[in-house]
Amino acid sequence: WELYDLQQDPKELRSVYGDPRYSQVQKRLLAELARLRTELKVPDPDPPQSYRGGMKRYQRALEKVRQRRKELGLD
């Protein structure tokens, strides 16, 4: 997630998500998201473990690209 204080950081250069000073804002926004998901009958997102396999595939593919770039002298 990302959260920006547009008064302090209008160019959105530094996310304040997870910053304790913004915990109440974050809590309110997450509650609103949960309410809207329920109201609009949006199914729960896939559990985080489902992304692990996808990330491993991505990392393997990325490593192949890096290796190929090295072989071609591009890095």
C-alpha positions in Angstrom: 0.0 0.0 0.0 1.0 3.6 -0.4 -0.3 6.7 1.4 0.8 10.2 0.8 0.4 13.5 2.8 -0.4 15.8 -0.1 0.0 18.9 2.1 3.5 18.0 3.2 4.5 16.0 0.0 2.5 17.3 -3.0 4.7 15.5 -5.4 4.1 12.1 -3.7 7.7 11.3 -3.2 7.5 9.6 0.2 4.8 7.2 1.3 3.7 7.6 4.9 2.0 4.2 4.9 3.1 2.4 8.1 4.2 5.7 9.7 2.8 5.7 13.3 1.8 9.4 12.9 -0.7 8.4 10.2 -2.0 5.3 11.9 -5.5 6.8 12.5 -5.8 7.8 8.8 -4.6 4.4 7.7 -7.1 2.7 10.1 -10.0 4.8 8.8 -9.1 4.1 5.2 -8.8 0.3 5.7 -12.1 0.3 7.5 -13.7 2.2 4.6 -12.1 -0.3 2.1 -13.6 -3.2 4.1 -17.0 -1.6 4.2 -17.0 -0.9 0.4 -15.8 -4.5 -0.4 -18.7 -5.8 1.7 -21.2 -3.4 0.2 -20.1 -4.1 -3.4 -19.7 -7.9 -2.7 -16.1 -7.9 -3.8 -14.6 -11.3 -2.9 -11.7 -11.5 -0.5 -8.3 -11.2 -2.2 -6.3 -14.4 -2.6 -4.4 -15.3 0.5 -0.8 -14.1 0.5 0.6 -17.6 0.1 -0.9 -17.8 -3.4 1.5 -15.1 -4.5 4.6 -16.9 -3.4 4.7 -19.2 -6.4 4.1 -16.3 -8.7 7.0 -14.4 -7.1 9.3 -17.4 -7.4 8.5 -17.7 -11.1 9.1 -14.0 -11.6 12.4 -14.1 -9.8 13.6 -17.1 -11.9 12.6 -15.3 -15.1 14.3 -12.1 -13.9 17.5 -14.1 -13.1 17.4 -15.5 -16.7 17.1 -12.0 -18.1 20.0 -10.8 -16.0 22.1 -13.8 -17.0 21.4 -13.2 -20.7 22.2 -9.5 -20.4 25.5 -10.4 -18.8 26.2 -12.9 -21.7 25.5 -10.2 -24.2 27.7 -7.7 -22.4 24.8 -5.4 -21.6 25.5 -5.1 -17.9 
